[in-house]
Amino acid sequence: MVEYNYRRRKGDFLLNCDSNWIDNQALSLESVFTGDYKSKITTTHGIYYSCLTVHDLLNRACIRYASTMEGRIQATSIFMNYPKKTSILIEPTEIGAFPTMSYQHAECVWLFNHHFHVEELDKGKSRVTFRNGTSLIVHVSKHVLLKQQHRLHFTLDTYRIIQRDKKRYIANDDSKPESE
């Protein structure tokens, strides 16, 4: 856990921030209500607790890549036509996550773009197990998890293709002005 001093220069609140755990090693992010902690960050290298809310962590992670969480949700919702339970692309071609339910719901868990296995335990209750053996219980069906996972990976792939094609288009642009 990191203490924050907001009297520093603008932008410094991101330097030693728990949101730095939201990277390509992040597996899940969920709310907790234990002592001073408000969220639990599960990564490939361990579990971390933060005094920041899930929303604050995701928002700060998005800000590192020049947007806000709401901006990322709005862009994905419009571009991909996913009006509900919209995935976010924190770093648009590399790091993404999807909510298991409305992100405003206290039981919402955010799962990141890592492969996982789903075992349905009961109606509306599933166990998610990642490749490294880390598992967690979520209160949604296997069907919802797999649909959300597919949407996230499809969104990431779509943005990768757009970026790749944009680079090709720019590299082949013959309309560049000639040097004088």
Backbone as a chain_set.jsonl record, in Angstrom:
{"seq": "MVEYNYRRRKGDFLLNCDSNWIDNQALSLESVFTGDYKSKITTTHGIYYSCLTVHDLLNRACIRYASTMEGRIQATSIFMNYPKKTSILIEPTEIGAFPTMSYQHAECVWLFNHHFHVEELDKGKSRVTFRNGTSLIVHVSKHVLLKQQHRLHFTLDTYRIIQRDKKRYIANDDSKPESE", "coords": {"N": [[0.838, -1.165, 0.0], [0.489, 2.263, -0.737], [1.141, 5.488, 0.456], [-0.428, 8.618, -0.183], [0.357, 11.858, -1.292], [-1.16, 14.622, -2.081], [-0.285, 17.174, -2.534], [1.756, 17.507, -4.239], [3.326, 18.104, -7.47], [1.261, 18.454, -10.455], [0.107, 15.396, -11.886], [1.929, 13.819, -10.518], [0.552, 12.143, -8.81], [0.278, 9.724, -9.988], [2.684, 8.438, -9.951], [3.822, 6.838, -7.659], [1.699, 4.923, -7.283], [-1.003, 2.729, -6.486], [-2.348, 1.974, -8.756], [-0.475, 1.298, -10.597], [-0.165, -1.406, -10.505], [-2.022, -2.279, -12.232], [-1.494, -3.609, -14.99], [0.051, -5.41, -17.72], [0.261, -7.767, -16.354], [-1.828, -8.023, -14.656], [-4.571, -9.856, -13.397], [-7.137, -9.896, -12.163], [-9.498, -7.61, -10.664], [-11.113, -6.463, -7.849], [-13.669, -5.335, -5.573], [-13.172, -4.891, -2.096], [-14.026, -5.025, 1.355], [-12.539, -4.501, 3.8], [-11.117, -3.408, 6.671], [-9.025, -0.69, 6.051], [-8.84, -1.122, 3.393], [-10.041, -1.037, 0.005], [-9.994, -2.336, -2.371], [-8.923, -5.252, -4.22], [-6.21, -6.453, -5.912], [-5.335, -8.8, -8.167], [-2.562, -10.347, -9.501], [-0.224, -11.849, -11.831], [1.939, -12.271, -10.256], [1.215, -12.093, -7.593], [-0.99, -11.02, -4.868], [-2.453, -7.928, -4.159], [-3.491, -5.264, -2.05], [-5.492, -2.318, -1.934], [-6.112, 1.052, -0.868], [-7.558, 2.55, -2.529], [-10.536, 2.81, -4.508], [-11.995, 0.401, -6.782], [-12.908, 1.681, -9.107], [-11.396, 4.091, -8.98], [-8.785, 3.057, -9.231], [-8.883, 1.856, -11.816], [-9.504, 4.126, -13.32], [-7.228, 5.748, -12.91], [-5.311, 4.075, -14.034], [-6.14, 4.153, -16.704], [-5.737, 6.88, -17.214], [-2.964, 6.997, -17.278], [-2.54, 6.293, -19.881], [-3.547, 8.37, -21.346], [-6.362, 8.865, -21.235], [-9.624, 8.65, -19.688], [-11.377, 6.404, -17.5], [-14.144, 6.52, -17.988], [-14.083, 7.707, -20.523], [-12.814, 5.689, -22.017], [-14.702, 3.619, -21.752], [-16.913, 4.808, -23.019], [-15.9, 5.181, -25.637], [-15.405, 2.511, -26.475], [-17.972, 1.453, -26.223], [-19.418, 2.915, -28.141], [-17.918, 2.456, -30.538], [-17.796, -0.364, -30.747], [-20.376, -1.078, -30.35], [-21.373, -2.028, -27.868], [-23.442, -1.696, -25.519], [-23.872, -2.332, -22.801], [-22.224, -3.573, -19.837], [-19.619, -2.939, -20.696], [-16.418, -3.53, -21.997], [-13.139, -2.293, -21.132], [-10.388, -0.713, -22.676], [-7.454, -0.302, -21.455], [-4.741, 0.207, -22.096], [-4.842, 0.647, -25.313], [-4.116, -1.444, -27.298], [-3.025, -3.444, -25.849], [-3.666, -3.853, -23.006], [-6.559, -4.81, -21.464], [-9.828, -5.043, -19.92], [-12.751, -6.662, -18.59], [-16.009, -6.166, -17.147], [-17.716, -8.257, -14.805], [-20.313, -7.826, -14.264], [-22.594, -5.018, -14.142], [-20.468, -2.281, -13.705], [-20.988, -0.633, -11.625], [-22.05, -2.095, -9.639], [-21.516, -3.58, -6.476], [-20.499, -6.201, -6.333], [-19.166, -6.573, -8.675], [-16.558, -7.862, -10.621], [-13.534, -7.225, -12.214], [-12.07, -8.68, -14.964], [-9.048, -9.376, -16.563], [-7.263, -9.351, -19.745], [-6.332, -12.189, -19.985], [-5.945, -15.661, -20.571], [-8.326, -17.995, -19.351], [-9.938, -20.634, -17.48], [-13.291, -21.693, -17.045], [-15.46, -22.853, -14.588], [-18.644, -23.824, -13.956], [-20.262, -23.479, -10.969], [-22.716, -23.285, -9.735], [-26.038, -22.127, -10.403], [-25.543, -19.059, -11.799], [-23.074, -18.724, -10.55], [-19.634, -19.039, -10.669], [-16.342, -20.521, -11.053], [-13.337, -19.075, -11.812], [-10.351, -19.886, -13.297], [-7.052, -19.126, -13.767], [-4.194, -19.515, -15.991], [-1.916, -19.717, -14.383], [-2.796, -20.994, -12.167], [-4.124, -19.505, -10.269], [-7.232, -18.798, -8.819], [-10.655, -17.653, -8.638], [-13.889, -16.968, -7.276], [-16.789, -15.967, -8.909], [-19.879, -14.206, -9.159], [-21.545, -14.845, -11.458], [-22.806, -16.394, -14.451], [-21.26, -19.067, -16.342], [-21.699, -18.757, -19.067], [-22.044, -15.933, -19.329], [-19.491, -15.047, -18.556], [-17.821, -16.193, -20.553], [-18.878, -14.971, -22.827], [-18.326, -12.267, -22.276], [-15.538, -12.389, -22.139], [-14.951, -13.105, -24.791], [-15.912, -10.803, -26.114], [-14.136, -8.862, -25.1], [-11.616, -9.778, -26.097], [-12.15, -9.698, -28.828], [-12.545, -6.955, -29.163], [-9.988, -5.951, -28.45], [-8.47, -7.185, -30.516], [-9.649, -5.979, -32.752], [-8.926, -3.253, -32.401], [-6.135, -3.575, -32.565], [-5.854, -4.371, -35.253], [-6.811, -2.081, -36.537], [-4.828, -0.223, -35.747], [-2.56, -1.422, -36.925], [-3.272, -1.363, -39.662], [-3.526, 1.37, -40.003], [-0.896, 2.23, -39.696], [0.223, 1.005, -41.94], [-1.176, 2.351, -43.958], [-0.335, 4.986, -43.565], [2.407, 4.669, -44.043], [2.366, 4.097, -46.746], [1.452, 6.38, -47.906], [1.187, 8.467, -50.55], [0.696, 11.099, -50.819], [2.272, 12.918, -49.537], [3.751, 16.065, -48.88], [6.238, 17.461, -51.037], [9.7, 17.982, -50.34], [11.274, 21.145, -50.113]], "CA": [[0.0, 0.0, 0.0], [1.267, 3.476, -0.871], [0.503, 6.698, 0.968], [-0.497, 9.623, -1.236], [0.467, 13.254, -0.911], [-1.711, 15.305, -3.24], [0.25, 18.529, -2.638], [2.859, 17.487, -5.193], [3.015, 18.645, -8.793], [0.239, 17.746, -11.232], [0.574, 14.174, -12.521], [2.718, 13.0, -9.597], [-0.288, 11.168, -8.103], [0.362, 8.451, -10.699], [4.008, 7.837, -9.855], [3.855, 5.741, -6.689], [0.273, 4.683, -7.115], [-1.42, 1.328, -6.589], [-2.835, 1.689, -10.116], [0.634, 0.738, -11.382], [-0.35, -2.859, -10.545], [-2.919, -2.551, -13.357], [-0.621, -3.681, -16.154], [-0.169, -6.643, -18.487], [0.309, -8.902, -15.44], [-3.055, -8.022, -13.849], [-5.544, -10.911, -13.711], [-8.476, -9.465, -11.749], [-9.62, -6.472, -9.763], [-12.425, -6.544, -7.211], [-13.885, -4.554, -4.357], [-13.127, -5.562, -0.795], [-14.488, -4.152, 2.423], [-11.771, -4.988, 4.941], [-10.283, -2.359, 7.243], [-8.833, 0.488, 5.195], [-8.732, -1.52, 1.992], [-11.25, -0.952, -0.803], [-9.889, -3.177, -3.563], [-7.954, -6.354, -4.262], [-5.624, -6.566, -7.246], [-4.665, -10.089, -8.328], [-1.672, -10.329, -10.659], [0.489, -13.111, -12.032], [2.996, -12.387, -9.255], [0.73, -11.963, -6.225], [-2.221, -10.299, -4.559], [-2.184, -6.639, -3.537], [-4.678, -4.564, -1.578], [-5.362, -0.881, -2.087], [-7.088, 1.931, -0.215], [-8.328, 3.171, -3.604], [-11.643, 1.997, -5.02], [-11.785, -0.217, -8.096], [-13.102, 2.734, -10.111], [-10.235, 4.989, -8.939], [-7.628, 2.342, -9.788], [-9.039, 1.746, -13.27], [-9.436, 5.469, -13.889], [-5.825, 6.171, -12.912], [-4.612, 3.257, -15.032], [-6.492, 4.709, -18.02], [-5.11, 8.194, -17.341], [-1.571, 6.777, -17.696], [-2.537, 6.156, -21.34], [-4.147, 9.576, -21.928], [-7.825, 8.916, -21.257], [-10.237, 8.302, -18.411], [-12.157, 5.17, -17.584], [-15.405, 6.836, -18.668], [-13.764, 7.909, -21.937], [-12.554, 4.37, -22.616], [-15.983, 2.909, -21.835], [-17.726, 5.458, -24.053], [-15.332, 4.891, -26.96], [-15.656, 1.103, -26.805], [-19.413, 1.277, -26.357], [-19.836, 3.473, -29.428], [-17.217, 1.818, -31.645], [-18.1, -1.79, -30.835], [-21.815, -1.243, -30.124], [-21.564, -2.806, -26.644], [-24.011, -0.693, -24.609], [-23.882, -2.748, -21.396], [-21.064, -4.346, -19.391], [-18.616, -2.619, -21.71], [-14.999, -3.726, -21.699], [-12.31, -1.101, -21.318], [-9.035, -0.923, -23.162], [-6.636, 0.614, -20.67], [-3.748, 0.525, -23.116], [-5.746, 0.13, -26.339], [-3.815, -2.671, -28.027], [-2.304, -4.37, -24.976], [-4.264, -4.144, -21.701], [-8.001, -4.606, -21.41], [-10.536, -5.762, -18.86], [-14.206, -6.622, -18.708], [-16.718, -6.326, -15.885], [-18.576, -9.438, -14.758], [-21.671, -7.274, -14.206], [-22.476, -3.565, -14.181], [-19.332, -1.892, -12.866], [-21.485, 0.123, -10.476], [-22.489, -3.09, -8.656], [-20.44, -3.88, -5.524], [-19.931, -7.534, -6.578], [-18.515, -6.617, -9.984], [-15.128, -8.198, -10.682], [-12.952, -6.948, -13.523], [-11.128, -9.708, -15.406], [-8.162, -8.824, -17.583], [-7.097, -10.137, -20.966], [-5.539, -13.405, -19.847], [-6.775, -16.847, -20.773], [-8.765, -18.653, -18.127], [-10.908, -21.727, -17.565], [-14.46, -21.405, -16.224], [-16.233, -23.992, -14.092], [-19.901, -23.342, -13.364], [-20.464, -24.135, -9.685], [-24.136, -23.23, -9.435], [-26.681, -21.148, -11.284], [-25.059, -17.713, -11.528], [-21.852, -18.743, -9.737], [-18.589, -19.747, -11.421], [-14.95, -20.418, -10.642], [-12.425, -18.69, -12.887], [-8.988, -20.327, -12.996], [-6.079, -18.645, -14.74], [-3.154, -20.482, -16.343], [-0.932, -19.877, -13.312], [-3.442, -21.692, -11.07], [-4.903, -18.575, -9.454], [-8.66, -18.897, -9.123], [-11.566, -16.852, -7.843], [-15.311, -17.234, -7.471], [-17.56, -14.798, -9.333], [-21.318, -14.454, -9.095], [-22.161, -14.788, -12.782], [-22.782, -17.693, -15.119], [-20.177, -19.391, -17.275], [-22.08, -18.155, -20.344], [-21.744, -14.498, -19.282], [-18.032, -14.894, -18.532], [-17.248, -16.505, -21.863], [-19.318, -13.927, -23.755], [-17.565, -11.066, -21.96], [-14.158, -12.647, -22.542], [-14.925, -13.021, -26.252], [-16.064, -9.39, -26.489], [-12.891, -8.152, -24.795], [-10.566, -10.169, -27.038], [-12.537, -9.19, -30.146], [-12.285, -5.517, -29.138], [-8.529, -5.782, -28.524], [-8.034, -7.554, -31.864], [-10.129, -4.943, -33.677], [-8.061, -2.085, -32.256], [-4.81, -3.928, -33.104], [-5.955, -4.337, -36.714], [-6.92, -0.664, -36.927], [-3.499, 0.383, -35.593], [-1.666, -2.002, -37.938], [-3.655, -0.851, -40.973], [-3.242, 2.8, -40.025], [0.543, 2.357, -39.938], [0.447, 0.65, -43.349], [-1.741, 3.42, -44.778], [0.547, 6.144, -43.451], [3.679, 4.327, -44.693], [2.163, 4.066, -48.19], [0.792, 7.619, -48.302], [1.93, 9.158, -51.595], [0.283, 12.491, -50.896], [3.14, 13.732, -48.683], [4.307, 17.205, -49.616], [7.636, 17.314, -51.414], [10.628, 18.892, -49.66], [11.743, 22.222, -50.976]], "C": [[0.888, 1.234, 0.0], [0.474, 4.627, -0.281], [0.564, 7.76, -0.127], [-0.398, 11.018, -0.641], [0.043, 14.064, -2.125], [-1.208, 16.736, -3.392], [1.441, 18.593, -3.582], [2.424, 18.115, -6.514], [1.927, 17.814, -9.472], [0.859, 16.518, -11.886], [1.361, 13.267, -11.599], [1.876, 11.941, -8.886], [-0.269, 9.809, -8.795], [1.695, 7.734, -10.466], [4.059, 6.658, -8.901], [2.438, 5.376, -6.313], [-0.044, 3.197, -7.271], [-1.923, 0.982, -7.989], [-1.717, 1.164, -11.014], [0.577, -0.781, -11.424], [-1.298, -3.255, -11.671], [-2.069, -2.473, -14.624], [-0.868, -5.001, -16.869], [-0.051, -7.903, -17.636], [-0.946, -9.001, -14.568], [-4.002, -9.116, -14.332], [-6.959, -10.467, -13.365], [-8.388, -8.302, -10.781], [-11.018, -6.522, -9.183], [-12.47, -5.689, -5.964], [-13.738, -5.453, -3.142], [-13.554, -4.545, 0.253], [-13.865, -4.631, 3.726], [-10.884, -3.86, 5.46], [-10.237, -1.137, 6.346], [-8.853, 0.154, 3.71], [-10.079, -1.493, 1.285], [-11.192, -1.835, -2.037], [-8.76, -4.186, -3.433], [-7.515, -6.512, -5.712], [-4.888, -7.905, -7.3], [-3.856, -10.035, -9.621], [-1.009, -11.691, -10.795], [1.564, -13.32, -10.978], [2.521, -12.14, -7.829], [-0.579, -11.196, -6.112], [-1.85, -9.047, -3.781], [-3.512, -6.005, -3.137], [-4.429, -3.068, -1.664], [-6.451, -0.148, -1.304], [-7.932, 2.668, -1.25], [-9.452, 2.237, -4.032], [-11.254, 1.4, -6.369], [-11.883, 0.849, -9.187], [-11.9, 3.674, -10.149], [-8.999, 4.323, -9.545], [-7.709, 2.256, -11.306], [-8.922, 3.118, -13.935], [-7.99, 5.949, -13.963], [-4.996, 5.355, -13.9], [-4.897, 3.786, -16.437], [-5.807, 6.057, -18.248], [-3.638, 8.058, -17.737], [-1.455, 6.679, -19.215], [-3.44, 7.199, -21.993], [-5.654, 9.541, -22.109], [-8.326, 8.683, -19.838], [-10.987, 6.994, -18.596], [-13.463, 5.424, -18.328], [-15.186, 7.057, -20.161], [-13.529, 6.597, -22.663], [-13.854, 3.58, -22.777], [-16.836, 3.492, -22.955], [-17.208, 5.13, -25.451], [-15.619, 3.453, -27.38], [-17.133, 0.856, -27.038], [-19.905, 1.76, -27.723], [-19.23, 2.682, -30.585], [-17.638, 0.369, -31.848], [-19.588, -2.094, -30.667], [-22.092, -2.227, -28.972], [-22.126, -1.856, -25.585], [-23.967, -1.062, -23.124], [-22.665, -3.614, -21.095], [-19.905, -4.185, -20.373], [-17.203, -2.853, -21.196], [-14.279, -2.395, -21.795], [-10.94, -1.533, -21.817], [-8.168, 0.12, -22.474], [-5.48, 1.116, -21.521], [-4.307, -0.135, -24.372], [-5.373, -1.126, -27.104], [-3.184, -3.735, -27.141], [-3.052, -4.798, -23.713], [-5.742, -3.804, -21.732], [-8.604, -5.411, -20.281], [-12.032, -5.677, -19.117], [-14.839, -6.793, -17.334], [-17.594, -7.576, -15.934], [-20.051, -9.055, -14.691], [-21.515, -5.769, -14.286], [-21.378, -3.127, -13.221], [-19.756, -1.068, -11.662], [-21.962, -0.806, -9.359], [-21.298, -3.478, -7.773], [-19.773, -5.231, -5.782], [-19.247, -7.662, -7.939], [-17.026, -6.929, -9.82], [-14.671, -7.87, -12.101], [-11.925, -8.025, -13.822], [-10.34, -9.161, -16.592], [-7.923, -9.821, -18.709], [-6.027, -11.221, -20.834], [-6.48, -14.582, -20.064], [-7.121, -17.459, -19.427], [-9.76, -19.748, -18.44], [-12.061, -21.372, -16.629], [-15.164, -22.701, -15.864], [-17.489, -23.427, -13.438], [-20.172, -24.158, -12.106], [-21.939, -24.278, -9.341], [-24.742, -22.225, -10.398], [-26.216, -19.736, -10.88], [-23.826, -17.645, -10.636], [-20.817, -19.61, -10.442], [-17.226, -19.566, -10.771], [-14.127, -20.121, -11.888], [-11.029, -19.112, -12.453], [-8.071, -19.888, -14.132], [-4.989, -19.689, -14.941], [-2.145, -20.718, -15.228], [-1.523, -20.565, -12.08], [-4.258, -20.806, -10.146], [-6.375, -18.711, -9.825], [-9.458, -17.99, -8.203], [-12.993, -17.22, -8.204], [-15.985, -15.924, -7.865], [-19.037, -15.181, -9.385], [-21.997, -14.135, -10.421], [-22.011, -16.16, -13.43], [-21.555, -17.849, -16.02], [-20.451, -18.728, -18.62], [-21.713, -16.668, -20.382], [-20.238, -14.273, -19.321], [-17.414, -15.134, -19.899], [-17.648, -15.471, -22.914], [-18.511, -12.647, -23.53], [-16.096, -11.215, -22.37], [-14.016, -12.525, -24.065], [-15.007, -11.568, -26.709], [-14.778, -8.614, -26.238], [-11.811, -8.492, -25.814], [-10.88, -9.697, -28.454], [-12.255, -7.686, -30.236], [-10.785, -5.242, -29.233], [-8.007, -6.093, -29.927], [-8.443, -6.501, -32.887], [-9.246, -3.706, -33.603], [-6.649, -2.365, -32.76], [-4.806, -3.848, -34.622], [-6.028, -2.903, -37.207], [-5.552, 0.007, -36.843], [-2.525, -0.118, -36.656], [-1.982, -1.415, -39.319], [-3.382, 0.645, -41.092], [-1.76, 3.021, -40.308], [0.877, 2.043, -41.388], [-0.02, 1.767, -44.264], [-0.818, 4.634, -44.761], [1.863, 5.879, -44.164], [3.556, 4.364, -46.212], [1.529, 5.352, -48.717], [1.667, 8.378, -49.301], [1.6, 10.64, -51.657], [1.107, 13.4, -49.989], [3.684, 14.895, -49.494], [5.806, 17.002, -49.893], [8.482, 18.338, -50.656], [11.081, 19.955, -50.63], [13.229, 22.334, -50.961]], "O": [[1.925, 1.252, 0.662], [-0.733, 4.727, -0.497], [1.512, 7.789, -0.911], [-1.003, 11.312, 0.39], [0.798, 14.182, -3.091], [-1.658, 17.449, -4.29], [2.071, 19.644, -3.706], [1.297, 18.592, -6.65], [1.696, 16.654, -9.131], [1.984, 16.571, -12.381], [1.461, 12.067, -11.855], [2.419, 10.944, -8.409], [-0.759, 8.831, -8.23], [1.813, 6.544, -10.756], [4.331, 5.543, -9.347], [2.033, 5.509, -5.158], [0.567, 2.501, -8.082], [-1.922, -0.188, -8.369], [-1.995, 0.636, -12.09], [1.205, -1.393, -12.288], [-1.376, -4.43, -12.031], [-1.943, -1.417, -15.245], [-1.894, -5.644, -16.644], [-0.246, -9.005, -18.148], [-1.103, -9.967, -13.821], [-4.21, -9.28, -15.534], [-7.878, -10.636, -14.165], [-7.351, -8.048, -10.167], [-12.0, -6.611, -9.92], [-11.44, -5.361, -5.376], [-14.129, -6.62, -3.159], [-13.445, -3.338, 0.039], [-14.555, -5.101, 4.63], [-9.988, -3.407, 4.749], [-11.271, -0.613, 5.931], [-8.88, 1.051, 2.867], [-11.109, -1.86, 1.849], [-12.213, -2.066, -2.685], [-7.805, -4.015, -2.674], [-8.336, -6.681, -6.614], [-3.927, -8.118, -6.561], [-4.382, -9.723, -10.689], [-1.214, -12.578, -9.967], [2.057, -14.437, -10.819], [3.35, -11.99, -6.931], [-1.183, -10.788, -7.104], [-1.036, -9.095, -2.86], [-4.528, -6.191, -3.807], [-3.302, -2.603, -1.492], [-7.553, -0.659, -1.107], [-8.906, 3.333, -0.9], [-9.329, 1.016, -3.927], [-10.301, 1.846, -7.008], [-11.041, 0.91, -10.083], [-11.427, 4.023, -11.231], [-8.252, 4.959, -10.289], [-6.737, 2.542, -12.005], [-8.308, 3.248, -14.994], [-7.575, 6.5, -14.982], [-4.082, 5.886, -14.531], [-3.992, 3.859, -17.267], [-5.348, 6.34, -19.354], [-3.114, 8.911, -18.454], [-0.393, 6.95, -19.775], [-4.025, 6.956, -23.049], [-6.172, 10.136, -23.054], [-7.536, 8.538, -18.905], [-11.2, 6.539, -19.721], [-13.849, 4.641, -19.196], [-16.01, 6.643, -20.977], [-13.989, 6.411, -23.79], [-14.08, 2.949, -23.81], [-17.416, 2.75, -23.749], [-17.995, 4.833, -26.35], [-16.03, 3.205, -28.514], [-17.504, 0.125, -27.956], [-20.709, 1.094, -28.375], [-19.942, 2.282, -31.507], [-17.818, -0.079, -32.981], [-20.01, -3.24, -30.824], [-22.924, -3.126, -29.087], [-21.356, -1.268, -24.825], [-24.02, -0.173, -22.273], [-22.142, -4.298, -21.974], [-19.3, -5.161, -20.815], [-16.846, -2.426, -20.098], [-14.751, -1.474, -22.461], [-10.413, -2.576, -21.428], [-8.154, 1.286, -22.868], [-5.272, 2.323, -21.646], [-4.254, -1.359, -24.491], [-6.279, -1.838, -27.538], [-2.843, -4.816, -27.621], [-3.071, -5.984, -23.382], [-6.129, -2.665, -21.99], [-7.986, -6.334, -19.751], [-12.518, -4.753, -19.769], [-14.29, -7.47, -16.465], [-18.146, -7.913, -16.982], [-20.927, -9.855, -15.018], [-20.401, -5.282, -14.48], [-21.355, -3.546, -12.064], [-18.947, -0.833, -10.765], [-22.248, -0.347, -8.252], [-20.193, -3.68, -8.278], [-18.591, -5.392, -5.478], [-18.8, -8.747, -8.308], [-16.337, -6.335, -8.991], [-15.351, -8.204, -13.071], [-11.014, -8.26, -13.027], [-10.905, -8.559, -17.505], [-8.329, -10.981, -18.631], [-4.978, -11.176, -21.476], [-7.672, -14.496, -19.77], [-6.32, -17.445, -18.492], [-10.348, -19.788, -19.52], [-11.844, -20.818, -15.552], [-15.429, -23.54, -16.725], [-17.409, -22.65, -12.486], [-20.299, -25.381, -12.167], [-22.358, -25.264, -8.735], [-24.02, -21.547, -11.128], [-26.468, -19.285, -9.762], [-23.563, -16.608, -10.028], [-21.082, -20.766, -10.773], [-16.984, -18.602, -10.044], [-14.215, -20.831, -12.89], [-10.573, -18.743, -11.371], [-8.285, -20.229, -15.295], [-4.872, -20.633, -14.159], [-1.576, -21.805, -15.133], [-0.842, -20.708, -11.064], [-5.014, -21.315, -9.318], [-6.724, -18.735, -11.006], [-8.995, -17.608, -7.129], [-13.267, -17.719, -9.296], [-15.772, -14.894, -7.226], [-19.387, -16.336, -9.626], [-22.886, -13.288, -10.503], [-21.193, -16.977, -13.008], [-20.911, -16.87, -16.398], [-19.535, -18.193, -19.245], [-21.135, -16.199, -21.362], [-19.761, -13.399, -20.045], [-16.573, -14.355, -20.348], [-16.853, -15.133, -23.791], [-18.064, -12.018, -24.489], [-15.49, -10.276, -22.886], [-13.07, -11.912, -24.558], [-14.258, -11.149, -27.592], [-14.372, -7.798, -27.066], [-11.157, -7.593, -26.343], [-9.971, -9.335, -29.2], [-11.783, -7.202, -31.264], [-10.361, -4.39, -30.014], [-7.191, -5.344, -30.465], [-7.67, -6.17, -33.786], [-8.857, -3.164, -34.638], [-6.02, -1.473, -33.331], [-3.866, -3.32, -35.216], [-5.375, -2.549, -38.189], [-5.157, 0.725, -37.761], [-1.758, 0.662, -37.221], [-1.078, -1.019, -40.054], [-3.041, 1.129, -42.171], [-1.407, 3.91, -41.084], [1.706, 2.715, -42.002], [0.657, 2.099, -45.237], [-0.549, 5.237, -45.8], [2.39, 6.772, -44.827], [4.54, 4.636, -46.9], [1.109, 5.397, -49.873], [2.741, 8.869, -48.955], [2.171, 11.364, -52.472], [0.696, 14.524, -49.699], [4.037, 14.732, -50.662], [6.532, 16.44, -49.073], [8.015, 19.441, -50.369], [11.252, 19.698, -51.822], [13.791, 23.196, -51.637]]}, "num_chains": 1, "name": "protein.A"}
